[in-house]
Amino acid sequence: MAQAHVLGFPSIREFGGAVVLEAMALGVVPVVVDYGGPGEARHREHGARVALGTRAEITARMRDCLERLATAPDLGREAGTGGAALEPPSSSAGTPKARQMLEV
Protein backbone atom coordinates (compact mmCIF):
# COMPACT_ATOMS: atom_id res chain seq x y z
CA MET A 1 0.00 0.00 0.00
CA ALA A 2 2.92 2.35 0.60
CA GLN A 3 3.44 2.68 -3.17
CA ALA A 4 -0.24 3.43 -3.90
CA HIS A 5 -1.63 6.89 -4.48
CA VAL A 6 -5.29 6.10 -3.77
CA LEU A 7 -7.18 3.54 -1.70
CA GLY A 8 -10.60 2.89 -3.23
CA PHE A 9 -12.59 1.26 -0.43
CA PRO A 10 -16.30 0.93 -1.25
CA SER A 11 -17.16 -1.49 1.56
CA ILE A 12 -20.36 -0.92 3.53
CA ARG A 13 -19.79 -3.94 5.76
CA GLU A 14 -16.43 -2.94 7.24
CA PHE A 15 -17.00 -1.76 10.80
CA GLY A 16 -13.51 -0.80 11.91
CA GLY A 17 -11.93 1.12 9.07
CA ALA A 18 -8.37 0.35 10.20
CA VAL A 19 -7.19 0.08 6.58
CA VAL A 20 -8.33 3.69 6.05
CA LEU A 21 -6.20 4.83 9.01
CA GLU A 22 -3.26 2.87 7.62
CA ALA A 23 -3.71 4.51 4.21
CA MET A 24 -3.84 7.99 5.72
CA ALA A 25 -0.75 7.32 7.82
CA LEU A 26 1.10 6.48 4.59
CA GLY A 27 -0.20 9.57 2.78
CA VAL A 28 -2.45 7.47 0.54
CA VAL A 29 -5.74 9.14 -0.40
CA PRO A 30 -8.70 7.09 0.90
CA VAL A 31 -11.94 7.13 -1.09
CA VAL A 32 -14.65 5.54 1.06
CA VAL A 33 -18.40 5.24 1.41
CA ASP A 34 -19.70 7.61 4.08
CA TYR A 35 -21.04 4.84 6.27
CA GLY A 36 -19.72 3.05 9.35
CA GLY A 37 -16.08 2.81 10.36
CA PRO A 38 -14.39 3.79 7.08
CA GLY A 39 -16.51 6.94 6.72
CA GLU A 40 -15.79 7.93 10.29
CA ALA A 41 -12.09 7.08 10.08
CA ARG A 42 -11.47 9.34 7.09
CA HIS A 43 -10.30 12.73 8.34
CA ARG A 44 -12.33 15.66 6.97
CA GLU A 45 -9.28 17.11 5.19
CA HIS A 46 -7.92 13.85 3.88
CA GLY A 47 -9.44 11.79 1.11
CA ALA A 48 -13.04 11.64 -0.04
CA ARG A 49 -16.34 10.17 1.03
CA VAL A 50 -19.13 9.18 -1.31
CA ALA A 51 -22.73 9.07 -0.17
CA LEU A 52 -24.41 5.80 0.71
CA GLY A 53 -26.97 4.56 -1.81
CA THR A 54 -27.85 1.58 -3.93
CA ARG A 55 -25.05 -0.58 -5.29
CA ALA A 56 -25.34 1.18 -8.68
CA GLU A 57 -25.27 4.63 -7.04
CA ILE A 58 -22.22 3.81 -4.92
CA THR A 59 -20.45 2.37 -7.96
CA ALA A 60 -21.16 5.49 -10.02
CA ARG A 61 -20.09 7.83 -7.21
CA MET A 62 -16.86 5.91 -6.58
CA ARG A 63 -16.10 5.91 -10.32
CA ASP A 64 -16.73 9.68 -10.57
CA CYS A 65 -14.53 10.40 -7.57
CA LEU A 66 -11.70 8.18 -8.80
CA GLU A 67 -11.92 9.73 -12.27
CA ARG A 68 -11.65 13.23 -10.75
CA LEU A 69 -8.55 12.16 -8.83
CA ALA A 70 -7.05 10.58 -11.96
CA THR A 71 -7.59 13.69 -14.09
CA ALA A 72 -6.47 16.14 -11.40
CA PRO A 73 -3.31 14.72 -9.77
CA ASP A 74 -2.82 17.87 -7.70
CA LEU A 75 -6.17 17.25 -6.04
CA GLY A 76 -4.99 13.82 -4.98
CA ARG A 77 -1.66 15.12 -3.70
CA GLU A 78 -3.41 17.80 -1.61
CA ALA A 79 -5.85 15.25 -0.22
CA GLY A 80 -2.99 12.91 0.65
CA THR A 81 -0.76 15.33 2.55
CA GLY A 82 -2.75 15.54 5.77
CA GLY A 83 -2.81 11.89 6.70
CA ALA A 84 0.77 11.39 7.82
CA ALA A 85 0.38 14.07 10.49
CA LEU A 86 -2.85 12.67 11.94
CA GLU A 87 -2.89 11.42 15.48
CA PRO A 88 -5.68 9.59 17.30
CA PRO A 89 -7.87 11.76 19.55
CA SER A 90 -6.34 12.25 22.99
CA SER A 91 -9.07 10.12 24.57
CA SER A 92 -7.82 7.06 22.67
CA ALA A 93 -4.10 7.85 22.60
CA GLY A 94 -3.51 5.69 25.65
CA THR A 95 -4.93 2.50 24.17
CA PRO A 96 -2.53 -0.19 22.93
CA LYS A 97 -3.88 0.06 19.36
CA ALA A 98 -3.48 3.86 19.31
CA ARG A 99 0.10 3.60 20.61
CA GLN A 100 0.87 1.01 17.91
CA MET A 101 -0.59 3.29 15.20
CA LEU A 102 1.55 6.19 16.44
CA GLU A 103 4.66 4.01 16.12
CA VAL A 104 3.88 3.29 12.47
Backbone torsions as a table, in degrees:
resi	resn	phi	psi	omega
1	MET	NA	-26.4	-177.3
2	ALA	-61.0	-23.2	179.7
3	GLN	-93.6	-3.4	-179.4
4	ALA	-80.2	158.3	174.8
5	HIS	-102.7	-31.9	-175.4
6	VAL	-137.0	142.2	171.4
7	LEU	-112.0	106.4	173.7
8	GLY	-87.1	115.1	-173.0
9	PHE	-132.8	85.0	-174.3
10	PRO	-85.2	10.4	-174.7
11	SER	-63.1	138.0	172.3
12	ILE	-113.1	6.0	-179.9
13	ARG	-114.4	3.8	178.7
14	GLU	-88.1	118.0	-176.0
15	PHE	-90.2	-29.9	-173.5
16	GLY	-86.8	-47.3	-178.4
17	GLY	77.7	19.1	-178.2
18	ALA	-61.2	-33.8	179.9
19	VAL	-64.4	-30.3	177.7
20	VAL	-68.9	-42.0	176.6
21	LEU	-62.7	-41.7	178.1
22	GLU	-61.3	-44.8	178.9
23	ALA	-59.8	-47.2	-178.9
24	MET	-63.5	-38.2	178.9
25	ALA	-62.7	-27.8	179.8
26	LEU	-91.4	-1.9	-178.2
27	GLY	81.5	14.1	177.7
28	VAL	-85.4	136.7	-177.7
29	VAL	-79.2	115.3	176.8
30	PRO	-85.7	135.8	172.9
31	VAL	-119.9	111.3	-171.7
32	VAL	-129.4	164.0	171.9
33	VAL	-81.6	135.7	-178.2
34	ASP	-77.2	73.2	-177.7
35	TYR	-160.5	130.9	175.5
36	GLY	67.8	-155.3	-175.1
37	GLY	-55.3	-49.7	-179.1
38	PRO	-60.2	-41.6	178.9
39	GLY	-65.5	-35.2	178.6
40	GLU	-78.1	-31.5	-177.6
41	ALA	-71.8	-30.9	-178.0
42	ARG	-68.3	122.9	178.4
43	HIS	-69.5	143.8	-174.1
44	ARG	-59.0	-23.4	-179.2
45	GLU	-105.0	10.2	-174.4
46	HIS	-134.2	115.5	177.3
47	GLY	85.7	-162.4	-176.4
48	ALA	-143.4	149.1	173.9
49	ARG	-117.9	140.0	173.0
50	VAL	-110.9	147.4	-176.3
51	ALA	-68.1	147.3	175.5
52	LEU	-68.2	146.6	178.4
53	GLY	-171.0	-157.6	175.5
54	THR	-70.8	168.4	178.5
55	ARG	-56.4	-44.4	-179.4
56	ALA	-64.8	-39.5	179.6
57	GLU	-66.8	-44.5	178.6
58	ILE	-62.1	-43.6	179.1
59	THR	-59.0	-46.5	-179.9
60	ALA	-64.6	-41.4	-179.4
61	ARG	-67.7	-40.9	177.6
62	MET	-63.4	-45.0	179.5
63	ARG	-59.3	-46.3	-179.8
64	ASP	-61.2	-43.0	-179.5
65	CYS	-65.8	-45.6	179.7
66	LEU	-65.2	-36.7	176.8
67	GLU	-65.2	-40.1	177.2
68	ARG	-61.4	-43.4	178.8
69	LEU	-64.9	-37.4	-179.1
70	ALA	-69.6	-33.5	-177.8
71	THR	-90.8	-10.5	178.7
72	ALA	-132.5	76.0	-176.9
73	PRO	-55.2	-32.8	178.8
74	ASP	-62.6	-35.8	177.8
75	LEU	-60.9	-43.2	178.5
76	GLY	-66.2	-40.2	178.7
77	ARG	-64.4	-42.2	178.8
78	GLU	-63.8	-41.5	-179.1
79	ALA	-69.6	-22.9	-177.7
80	GLY	-90.9	-10.8	-173.5
81	THR	-76.9	-26.5	-174.8
82	GLY	-77.6	-22.0	-171.2
83	GLY	-66.4	-38.6	-175.8
84	ALA	-64.9	-23.7	-178.5
85	ALA	-92.4	-2.7	-177.0
86	LEU	-70.3	143.8	173.8
87	GLU	-128.5	152.2	176.5
88	PRO	-62.7	155.0	175.6
89	PRO	-56.5	150.9	-175.4
90	SER	-59.4	-28.4	-179.9
91	SER	-66.1	-25.1	-179.2
92	SER	-107.9	-0.9	-174.9
93	ALA	-64.9	-18.7	-178.7
94	GLY	-89.7	-5.6	-178.8
95	THR	-77.1	152.6	-179.8
96	PRO	-57.2	-42.3	-178.3
97	LYS	-65.0	-41.2	179.5
98	ALA	-64.2	-41.6	178.6
99	ARG	-63.4	-39.3	179.0
100	GLN	-65.3	-40.7	178.6
101	MET	-63.9	-38.1	178.7
102	LEU	-65.1	-32.6	178.8
103	GLU	-69.4	-28.6	-178.8
104	VAL	-70.5	NA	NA
